[in-house]
């Protein structure tokens, strides 16, 4: 073979395995879905099923409905864990074999075809990785490849007030806890994440159960993944959560999640408190993942049943600093409570004309056209019922009551400049005597400099 051709082929192979960096991910907005609940293959849209078991969603079902996702402006998806699971574990968090794909979702080829189809539409795909544990209530000898007692920590339970060592070495909800200190376990997990990202061409990785795995392991796991990665640390304390940014690219922003919940269903001052406190801890808040809803918590509308408040929370989240995540079904006003009720099927509900679907579409268009992810977040006004901030040419105004009026004088717009709300054709304001007067009617505002 010609030496120059050989070098070219090697170079292509090297670069084809490079994945996306955290800087590249900043511009993305993520649609989180449960593979089993998003779409069945073909025209099967039967809604009824047992939410505690498999309902029939597949990789092919997702692939056939990518236009529904991209139509809202989302350019990344986070799917369920892909591995073979204990029977009945539709969610994907009860692995029994790390070398096999969950047959309920489809085949290895189906997954590859889904990711190829996503990439053709410029949609990046996140792998959900679960290196903390294996499936419960099955013989250890049947697990692949971790089939010996020495592959797991001792059978102890994590108490409510358990310390960090107990979290890392005991069992979360009784799940067999993998012993990452064991060289066989560590090396197999590192091999798995590297090979899986490379084989399927995943664009990013999400880590489950982060506080229950030693921090040193996350650093090695992230290096092996060789792509953008973030982990979930379910805590309200930004000091505790932020430390994990030292071992991975970013963290899921649970402190902000709790602040959103308290603000739009209580006092907006929680947003201000969060903003000033978080900047004392997070070294890179612009890479964090933010959400209003997810698969582990009751949906917003189940505890705060007001559609206007919900819309305000969504717009705040889409424009706050960080990478926004949007949970499937929120665009159709799903209001399920605790697991599994918050994991409804979307079968038969792929309505592109729904109010929130259209609102999110506009919001994502503004995020992209204005490049707000490159613009500094600046709080402009905050009180119990109103919150406003800017990202470059964009002014976001949200509230938790229907009617109020506020005057913003702390801003960087010029006298006489006009700002128009992209969510309403006849809602524009003009900077007059250095002030911007905003009248809220319960709906969120996305003002853009004309």
N, C-alpha and C positions, 0 to 999 in steps of 0.2 A: 504493500500500500504506500502511496505517496506520503512522505512525512508531513507535508503541509495539510493534506486531507485528514491524516490521522490526528494532528493537533486540533484541526477545526472540529472534528467529531467529538473529541474529548472536551473541548471548550463548550460546545453546545450542550453536552450531557451535564456538565457542571452547572451551567447557568440554568438549565431546565429544572434543576432540583432546588434552586434558590426560591425561598418563599417571601411573603410580603413582610415588610418591617412595620414597626409601630408607627413610624412617621407616615407611611403609606395608608395605614388604617384610619388615620385621623379623619379623613374625608368621608368615611363610610358610615352608613346607618344600617343597623342590623334588625332583621325580622326573625324572632325566635319562634320556632314551631316544634310541636311534638310530631314525630314522623307518623306515629300510629293514629293521630287525631286530625291531621291536616287535610288529606285527600286520599280516597281510594283510587285505584287504577280504573280508567275507563269512565263510564257514565253512572257508576254506582254511587248514589248520594243518599242512600238510606241513612237516616239520622240516628235512630234508636240503637243503643248498644249498652253493654255493661261497662261502665266507666272504670271498674276495677280490673278489667281484663282487656285483651286485645280487641280493637274495634275495626281494624282492617286497613289503616293507612299504610302506604308503601313509598319506596323511593320513586317508582314510576308515577305514583299519584302526585308527588311533589313536582316532578319534571313536567307533567302535563299542565301544571298550574303556575308555572313560573311567571307568566305574564300578569297574573293576579298580584304577585308580589312586586314585580318591577313596576307595575302600574301605579303603585303607591310611592314609588321613588326609592324603594329599598334596594341596595346594591350589595347586600351580604345576608346570608341566612345561617342560623345556628340550628342544626338538626339534633335529634336525640342520639345518645350513644349508639354505636353501630354494631356492637358485638353480640354474639349469641348469648341469650339470657335464660335464666330459670323460667320455666313455663309459667305464663301468666304475667310476667314482669314487662308489661307493654312500654314502660318508661325507659328501660334500657340500663338501669343502674344495678342490676343483679347479674353480673357477668359470670359465665361458667366456662368459657373458652375464649381466650384472647386471640386465637388464630382463626376464628370463624365469624362470619357475618350473621346477624339475626335474620333467620329465614322468614320470619313474619314480615320483615320490611322488604325483602327481596334478596337478590344474589350479589356477589361481589361485582359482577359485570353491570348489574343494575345501578349500583352505587357509582361506579366509574362513569357510566353514561349520564347519570344525574349531574355529577360534578362537571363533566364536559359541557353539558347543556347550559349549566349555570355560567360557566366561563364565557360561552358564546354570547351571553347576554350581559357580560360584565358584572356578574353576581359572584361574590366570593363566598366560600363555604367554610364553616367552623366545625372542627371535630370536637366532640364532647368526650373528654378523657376522664376515666375513673380509676386512678391507681391506688386508691385508699383501701379498697375491699373487694371481696368476691361475693357471690350469691349466698344468702342465708339458707339454713334448713336443708342443705344437701350434703351428702358425704364428701369430706375433704378429698378423698381419694378419687372422686369423679371430676374434680376441677382441673382445668388445663391452662397452663402447665404447673400451677401451684397446688400440688396434690399431697403435700406432706405437712404435718403439724408444725414443723420448724419454719415453714414459709409464712406463718402467721404469728401475731403477738398472742400473748396469753388471753384466755377467755375471761376478761373482766369488763364490767360495764362503766361507761362514763357517767359520773354523777353530775347533777345539775350545777354544782359549784366546783367541778373538777378542774385541777390545774392543767397547765400546758402539757406536762409529761403524760398525764392521764389521758388527755385528748389524743395524743399521738400514739399511745401504746395500748389503749383499750378499745372496746367495740362501740361504734356508733350505731344505735338502734339494733344492737345484736348482730351486726354484719361482721363476718370474719375479716379481721383487720390484718392486711398484708404487712409483713415485716420487712421494711425497706432496708434495714440494717443487714439483712441476709444477702450475701453477694449474688446468689442465684436469682432471688426476687428482684433486686435492684437492676441487675444486668438485663434480665428478661423484659422488664418494664421499659428500660431505656432503649433496648432494641426495638420493642414494639412501637413506641411512639415515633422513632425515626423512620422505621420501615413503613408504617401506616401513612404518615404524612407524605412520604416520597411516592409510595405506590399509587395512592389515590389522588395525589396533588391537592391536598387540603391547603387552604390559605391562612388558616389560623387555628388555634387550639384553646378550648375552654377547659379549666380544671375544676372538678367537683370536690367538695369537702376539704378545702385547702387547710384549715386549721388542724385537721386530724392527721396530717402527714408532716414529717420533720421538714423544717425549712431548708436544710442542706440538700434534701432530695429534690425539692422543687427547682433549685438552681441547676442541678444536673439534668433534670427532666426537660427544663426549658432549653438548655443548650442542645440536647439531643433532638428536640422538636425542630429547632432551627427555623422557626417562623414566629409570627406574632402570637403571644399567649397571654391569657388573663385568668385569674382564679377567683372563686367565690368565697368570701369570708363573711359569714352571716353574723354581723355584730353592728351595734349602733355606735361603737366607739371608733372614731377616725384614727386615733393614736394606735390602736390595736390593728386595725385593718391596713393602714398605710405601711406598716413595717414590711408587709409581704411584697411591696413593690421592689424591695431589695433582692428578691429572689425570682421575680418574673416581670414581664413587661408592664402589666397593669392589674388592677383588681376591680371586681364588680363592686359598685359603690352602694353598699347597703346603708351606710350612714345617710347618704342623700335620699335613698328610698324611704327611710323612716321620716326624714324631714319633710319630704313631699307629702307623705300620708298625714302628718300632723298639721301641715300648713293649709292644705286645701280642704281639710275637714276640721280645721280649728283656727290657728293664728298663723298668718304669713310670716310672722317674725322668726319662725323656726328656720325659714330659708336664709334669712340674714344671719342668724346665729351659725348655721351650718357653713355658710360661705366664708365667714371670717375665721371660724375654727379650723376648717379643712385646710386652709392655706398655711396653717402652722405645721401641718403634718405631711400632706401629700407632696412629694417632690415633683411629680409629673401628673397633675390632675387632668391634663388634656388627653391622657391615654385611658383614663378610667371608663368603665362601662356603666351607663346610667339607665334606669328603667322605672316605670310606674307599676308594672305588673310582671310577674314571672310564674313559673310552674311550681314553685315551692311555697307560695303565699296566696291567701285569698285575693281574688280580684278586687280592684278599687271599688267597683260598683256594688260589691257584696256588702261592704261596710260603710260606704259613703254614696248612697243611691241618688246621685244628682248628675245628670248628663253634662251640664255646663261646667261643674267643678272638674269632671273627668276630662273634658276638652282642654280646660286651662292647664291641668296637670300634664297632659300629653304635650302641649305646645312648650311649656316650660322645659320639659325633659328633652325634647328634640333640639332645643337651642342652647341648653346649658353646656358649660365646658366639659368636654369628654366625648365619648362615642355612644350615641343613643341606641338602646335596644327597645324594640316594640314587640310585645307579646301577641302572638296570633289570637284572633277572636276579639281583641279590643276594638278593632275596626267595625265590628258588628255588635258592639255594646254587650258582649258577654259579661255575665255577673256571677260566675260560680264562686262558691265559698272555699272551704278547706279541701285539700287533696282528698279524693280525686275530682271533686266538683269543679275545680278551677282548670280542669283538663278536658274540657268539652270537645266534642267533634265539630269540625268546621264543615263537614259534609253537607252540601246543599245550601251553604251560607256564603258562597263566594260572590257576594254582591259588590260590584264596583261602584254602584251609585249610592252606597250608604254615606251618611253624613260625615262620619269620621274618616272613612276611606278617602273621600274627596279632600277633607281638611289636611290629612297627613300628606297626600299627594302634593298639595300646594306648599306645605311646610318644607318637604324634602326638596322641592324645586328651588325654594328660596335658599336653603342651606347650600345647595350646589352653586347656584348662579352667583350668590354673594360670597362664596368661599368663607363662611362664618367660622369654620374650624381653624382658619388662619388668623382670625381676629380676636383680640383680647376681650375677655368677659369683664364688663364693668357694671356693678350695681348702681342704679340711678335713683331708686326710690324704694323704700320698704316701710310698711306699717302692718297692722294686724290684718288688713283686708286687701292690700294692694302691693304688688311687687313689679318693678320694672328694671330692665337691664339692656345694655347695648352690646352688639358684636359688630363692629365696623359700621356699615350703613344701615344696620337693622336694629330697631328698637322693639323689644318684646314687652308687652304689658299683660299681666294676668291678675286675677282677683278671685276671692272666695265668696263674694256676694254679688247680687244681680245688678244693683244700680249704685254707682258712686262716681265722683269726679275728682281728679287729682291734677295738680300743676307741677310739672317737672322743670326745674331750673338748672339742675346739675346735668349737663350734657355737652356734646361737642358739635352740635349742628349749628349752622349759620342763620343769622337773622333773615327771615323771609323764605327760608327753605321749606319745601313741602314734603311731608311724609304720608304715604298712603298704605292703608291696611290691605294686605293681599288676600285676606279672608272675607273682605266686603268691598263691593265695587264703589260705594258712595261714602266711604269713611276715610277722610284725609284730614290732616292737621297741618298748620303752618306755624313756624316759629315766630312768635310775636313778642316784642319787648324781652327777648331772651328766654321766653317760656314756651313750653309745650303743654297745652291743656288737653287732657284725655278724659273722655266720658266712657265709662264702662257700662255695658248692658248685660253682663253675665258671660259674654263670649270673650275668648282670648283675642289679642291683637298682635299682628305681625306687621309693624310699620317699616316701610323701606323708603329710604331717601330717593326722591324722584330725580 
